[in-house]
């Protein structure tokens, strides 16, 4: 089906798309056997190496310069590879990783409070509701302790205790203090550490950096990833770039919802175009709704603002006990307040995992006890913390976050409680990868949020930064060696170049797509379509999902796509700076991705982590998994636009952390 195909019967189209077939199982053949705590060392030893003198003969493309991409580019170049790196920002240091606030997890056990690599492993598997691979999660926990040493050596200014030791605090879903932080700017400081390492390699000539350049397609020759098609966002020039391996570190796809905490330009085009070229897409319905975001204030908004999960260490979350109580917070007596997380989950209180805290907030708002405009909010109150610690201590820990909240809301969080409400924040789904972080397309690797590998159905707070740096600094530089050693540099007539027929075909596809977008000359803006799709996804594939709602979304998305190709208005040309063209091209991919997300949510007839099917819940309203049917990762194979994909299942085996009903009470 052509992307501009005339669609007549949308109900039939939706039914056709939902009638997926099940293909052969997908198996991770790279994870070694043996004790889980020895598998990473075993894999590193068994992997083939590339002689240092031969590394400069290899070129590696890295798409993205966030924590995963920046760390990978710097490390691969330091090893001697020639790295060609891309970011659509004007500087690598403006990648969205810089917006991360709260911290990064590591099993250092500096507090001597019972933490260990095994406990971090256990907490992450449990927090992901038993839908992640044990091998990958344990490796992540192992590497976490090395990440802190790496970052301290780079000069990252982590917070320190009075005696000079690195400070830690707690995050959701755990009962130890393992989160290292730099006030409320942890992502910024970590990214600057990676950026300075990357800048050193740029200056040395080992990294060729292309800023303001966006990947638009993947070049696959003879079944292997050999390059990309990318567009200069300033001049509009479309070019091809070639390499022996391609690494996608382009982040997640949360902006399919339009309103999210992601940067507005964060998008899914790189991973989605790779999916169209043969890379399986795993667990797309596993999206994370963050419980502490500033509530939406009206139709004018184009993004939402995150308030760090670290605030739940000292802030107490509550709503009035009575429905419709619209008195100012400070006028509601203590005995008329419901600290509902502390009441329902006394063992973890306000530090329950994000999926649980988000659903609890939605429930009390649905009961009519929400606060603020439209009743879509709950209070995050620091009165007790200020009384206990003093205002100065609270300012030292959270001052920049309080200032940000005050600037956005014109309310003083030192004197009145913050208002928060859940919002889309992170995506646990992504390209399927094996233990080596290689996709189903040989030579194509996906790292950080671009892959699905470590968090299952729900990510614990402060683990995104951990995974990004683990993948970029430690995992990928070891595993990509094995691929390149087994596929040595080729020179001669078979080299991929501009004259290769596959390259010409992919380039023509890209140019034709952009030309079509410019030629429609309709009457609707890209943002209007994006907002419509996002509202549909939030309603039917957001915090709570039902079979009728998902089927309705699957029926409506093809209608939006058909209207998009009739009515989209993209002014200007493709040979210039054209943000409307950028947005429209991304929406083409969002429309296909949204369809797959809804299908994945429909097929997974259980509740787990961030995927909550109202038909599958316990008597007290918690997520009810169906392990006998759904203990697998769903890896989807693309067929064509609007046509039923193929489902490949990767069975998940739990040897060390046995699935149980998650309890945080």
Buried (B, 14 or more C-beta within 10 A) or exposed (E): BEBBBEBEEBEEBBBBBBEBEEBEEBEBEBBBEEEBBEBBEBBBEEBEEBEEEBBEBBBBBBBBBBBBBBBBBBBBBBBBBBBBBBBBBEEBBBBBBBBBBBBBBBBBBBBEEEBBBBBBBBBBBBBBBBBBBBBBBBBBBBBBBBBBEBBBEBEBEBBEEEEEEBBBBBBBBBBBBBBBBBBBBBBBBBBBBBBBBBBBBBEEEBBBBBBBBBBBBBBBBEEBBBBBBBBBBEEBEBEBBBBBBBBBBBBBBBBBBBBBBBBBBBBBBBBBBBBBBBBBBBBBBBBBBBBBBBBBBEEEEEBBBBBBBBBBBBBBBBBBEEEEBEEEBEEBEEEEBBBBBBEBBEEBBBBBBBBBBBBBBBBBBEEEBBBBEEBBBBBBBBBEBBEEBEBEEBBEBBBBBBEBBBEEBEEEBBEBBBBBBBBBBBBBBBBBBBBBBBBBBBBBBBBBBBBBBBBBBBBBBBBBBBBBBBBBBBBBBBBBBBBBBEBEBEEEEEEBEEEBEBBEEBBEBBBEBBEBBBEBEEEBBBBBBBBBBBBBBBEBBBBBBBEEBBBBBBBBBBBBBBBBBEBBBBEEEBEEEBEBBBBBBBBBBBBBBBBBBBBBBBBBEBBBBBBBBEEBBEEEEBBBBBBEEBBBBBBBBBBEBBEBBBBBBBEBEBEBBEBEEBEBE
